[in-house]
């Protein structure tokens, strides 16, 4: 039956479709194939989500080699939850991509562009689904290398330096992870995540384990772009092609946060990771600094893409803050925001991509008077912005609500206050765009601008509707996230 | 005792050398060189840990009683491939940067960006 092979199809289909895109050679054909594969990946992710029992898992031995000798794919509810996020953003972004890519990227590069995007998707899905620590590193590098290439395709020459900077920092991060995995193998003799989780507690406060832990946490935090390791992110997001920014903002950092959760809670166990409060305090302080500093910096950006990039750093702060509270509510908040932020940021960046498609730029002065010229696109932007702020009836409100709840539960009311201050800062930077687009007239003599084409509006509005829907019906996000949070903490003594 | 673990000392020295070059150098090509040294140190780390006292190469032959652990070797083959790909991509970017800015010096590039 095909059903039992779903875990491997999730990764192999996009991986094999990538070279096929190159062979097709023509932009439109490659786009068609890539989009079909994107939707297939979403179908697989949803069926996996439907078939993973609560508290259970699906295991798949690659090539029939039993774990721990062979590489095993393992899907529990956390995996399937993240898989759905990645695949859904991937499918919608690919659907949207054709016109935007045709405008922003040279014609002869289209096939290669879709090939790289599929490789990136395959890598990200692979990171989530694999149950092998070294395999995780390989998938991490597949997704990273293809994202460096994708970022460098931006029209501005600064895209090249942004991509280079990301390459250096990303490789340092990945090599740190490689060192950590190596040290773990050294003391346990296994690379299988479950095996690692079984053997590590017996070693106690082994120095090598502590070193591995430090290398892994720093390496993963570089990939997450946790403040102050976020320096690569704003430039990379600002100068990458619109489609790439939307895709990476919705998936790459989310998958890195998944890796952090996997290592901290499943492999090392919450008892080891957060013993002595050191890591918890460190993550909490950095997360809060990230929220406040990045939100403040976002207010002073003139390039709206860059502004949203800094806002991403702030949102990553909220997610890590939820993790640092090490409670069921805190983890639920982190996981819910993981989903919601992917949905709102993808919507915002796609809407911005439509603006770039029509106007040619995404600076604040380019957006003057667009509220009237592109009503549907800007309405989507405002809806995404409201969600970013955390206005009730949007997805963002649910995440903030649980985060504040978790902070109060732990007795940290100043943190709840800082979360609210972060939201107020978001009001300021979102308002700057709204004010420019709706209250200022188009500059005299500027070319007439029409609404974005329907095939771009459709994916944008699908995400906007999801944003509102997830703000009202929280069964999908809070329901699953709550269960996953209990599972993650279940291993803790 | 300390000297018996000399390959680990080499790993640390190489790792710090590479890391320092990546951080300190403003020349984009030299940064890639530093990155390579940094990665190579990790390769040696893996290969060192695969060594079994008195073991030979992991090929079944008469008279051999102990073999080195082949798994780290295989893992490192994969990591080397990743390293080659990273270097190739990094150098490609440097070539494109040189075409766009006429320089491979980080400070000169930043100066041009500020003026633009």
Boltz contact constraints between the chains, C-beta under 6 A:
constraints:
  - contact:
      token1: [A, 134]
      token2: [B, 75]
      max_distance: 6.0
  - contact:
      token1: [A, 141]
      token2: [B, 82]
      max_distance: 6.0
  - contact:
      token1: [A, 145]
      token2: [B, 85]
      max_distance: 6.0
  - contact:
      token1: [A, 145]
      token2: [B, 89]
      max_distance: 6.0
  - contact:
      token1: [A, 148]
      token2: [B, 89]
      max_distance: 6.0
  - contact:
      token1: [A, 152]
      token2: [B, 93]
      max_distance: 6.0
  - contact:
      token1: [A, 157]
      token2: [B, 100]
      max_distance: 6.0
  - contact:
      token1: [A, 160]
      token2: [B, 93]
      max_distance: 6.0
  - contact:
      token1: [A, 160]
      token2: [B, 96]
      max_distance: 6.0
  - contact:
      token1: [A, 160]
      token2: [B, 97]
      max_distance: 6.0
  - contact:
      token1: [A, 160]
      token2: [B, 100]
      max_distance: 6.0
  - contact:
      token1: [A, 161]
      token2: [B, 109]
      max_distance: 6.0
  - contact:
      token1: [A, 163]
      token2: [B, 93]
      max_distance: 6.0
  - contact:
      token1: [A, 164]
      token2: [B, 93]
      max_distance: 6.0
  - contact:
      token1: [A, 167]
      token2: [B, 90]
      max_distance: 6.0
  - contact:
      token1: [A, 171]
      token2: [B, 35]
      max_distance: 6.0
  - contact:
      token1: [A, 171]
      token2: [B, 86]
      max_distance: 6.0
  - contact:
      token1: [A, 175]
      token2: [B, 39]
      max_distance: 6.0
  - contact:
      token1: [A, 175]
      token2: [B, 42]
      max_distance: 6.0
  - contact:
      token1: [A, 178]
      token2: [B, 42]
      max_distance: 6.0
  - contact:
      token1: [A, 179]
      token2: [B, 42]
      max_distance: 6.0
  - contact:
      token1: [A, 182]
      token2: [B, 45]
      max_distance: 6.0
  - contact:
      token1: [A, 182]
      token2: [B, 46]
      max_distance: 6.0
  - contact:
      token1: [A, 186]
      token2: [B, 49]
      max_distance: 6.0
